[in-house]
Amino acid sequence: MSGRFLKLFTDLPLDRIGQLVAAGDAGINEAKKVLANEVTALAHGAGAAAEAAETARRVFEEGALDDNLPSVDIALGDGVPRSSCSSRPGSPASNGEARRLIAGGGAYLNNVAIENGDRLVTAADIGGQGVIKLSKGKKHHALVRPQAG
């Protein structure tokens, strides 16, 4: 990481930026976390930055669920297509994109790859916290909150 974005988008002291840059590839993830935290703090305040950092830690490092993940409320009935659950930012834009994502092994339901594009999301998929986690790749996650109806 060159430090360019840290210099442009944060108020960090130059010596701290230098430390992050000096870590090179070994410290790239730490530099990304610092950049994300600093930008979020500038835009939304320190409290929001701390909350976002904790959500990211729980979701990406522990694989846990967090109430701060984007969510959609859906009545599952006898089951709905996975694409019907995709009304959040970062979700596949079309059924074709969803099919390609599934074929490439990049779509997950409760952290398990979806292998069948025709598979329905049903009440049987509801986890212990009463939600279903859908993921697009490793970085885009959303919760489906089943509704009666």
N, C-alpha and C positions, 0 to 999 in steps of 0.2 A: 504494500500500500504506500503510495507516494506521500500521503499526508495532505494532499491538495484539498480534499473535501473537509478534513478536520480543520484546516486553516480557514476555509471559506464559510463553513456552517456551524462553527462552534466558537466559544470564547475561551477555549483551553489555552493555558500558557504554552508558548512555543517549546519549552523544554519537555513538557508532558507529551506533546505531539511528536517531538523527536524520539522519545522513548518508545512510543507506539510504532513509529516507522522503523526504528532500529531493530525491533523484534522480527521484522521481515515476515516471511510466510508462516513461521511458527506462531506469530502473534496476530495474524490477520483476523481471526474470529474475535479476539479481544478488542481490536481496533474497531471492528464493525459494531460491536456492542456499545462501545464508548460513543461512537458517532451517533448511533440510533438514540441512545439515552440523552445525549446533549441536544440533539435536534428536537426531540420530543419535549424536553424540558423548556427549551426556548419557545416552542410553539404552543405548548399546552400547560406548562408549569411543572415543577418538580414532583408534585404528587402524582400527576398523570404519567410522568416518565417512570417513576418507581413502580406504579401499577402495571404499566406496559412491560417493564423489564421482568417483573415477577411472572406475569402471564407467559412471556416468551420462555423464561427459564423452565416453568412447569411443563409447557407444551413441548418444547423442542429438546430439553435435556432429560426430562422425566417421562415424556410421552403421556402425560396426564391430561385430563380435561380441565377447562377453566371457564368460569361463567363469563369471562370477558371475551371469549371467542365469538365471532359472528354467529348468529343463530337464525333459524327460520322455523316457524310454527306450521305444522302440516298435520292434517287428519289422515292417518294411514289407512283406515278402513281395512280392506282385504289385501292391501299392498299398493304401493305407488312406484312408478318407474324411478330409477335413481335420478334421471334428468329432472323430474318434478321437484326434487329436493335442492336443485342447483340455482336457486334464485338469489345468490349472494355474490358479491364481488370476488373475482378469482375463480369462480366456477366456470365450467365449460360454457362457451357462448352459444353452442348449438348441439343438437343431437349428434351430428357428425364429429364434432370435436370431442364429445364425450366418448363416442365409440373408439376414436383413435387413442384417446387417453387410456381407456380400458385395455385396448389391444396392446398398448405399449407397457402395460403394467404400472401405470401411474395413478390409478384411481383406487382409493381405499375406503372401506367401510369398517369402522371400529378397528383401524390399524391392520386390517387384512385386505390384501389385494383383491379387487373385484375381477373375476375371470370371465364372467358371463354378462355381457351388456344388456341382456333381457331380464336380468335378475331384478326382482321387485324388492323394495325396502318394506319390511313388515314389522309388526309389533314384536316379533321374535328377535329382531335386531336391537331392541332397546337394552341398553347396558344398565349396570348397577346404579348409576346416577340418574336414571330415567331419561336419558338422551341417546341419540345415535350420532357418532362422530363420522363425518365424511371428510376425506382429504383428497386434494389434488396435488400430487407430488409430495415433497417433504415439507413444503413451507406454507401451503394454503389449507386451512382447516375451518370447518364450520360444524355447528351442532344442529341437529334436527330435534326439535322439541315436539313430540307427538301430542296432538290435540284430539279431544273426543269429537266424534262426528262422523 
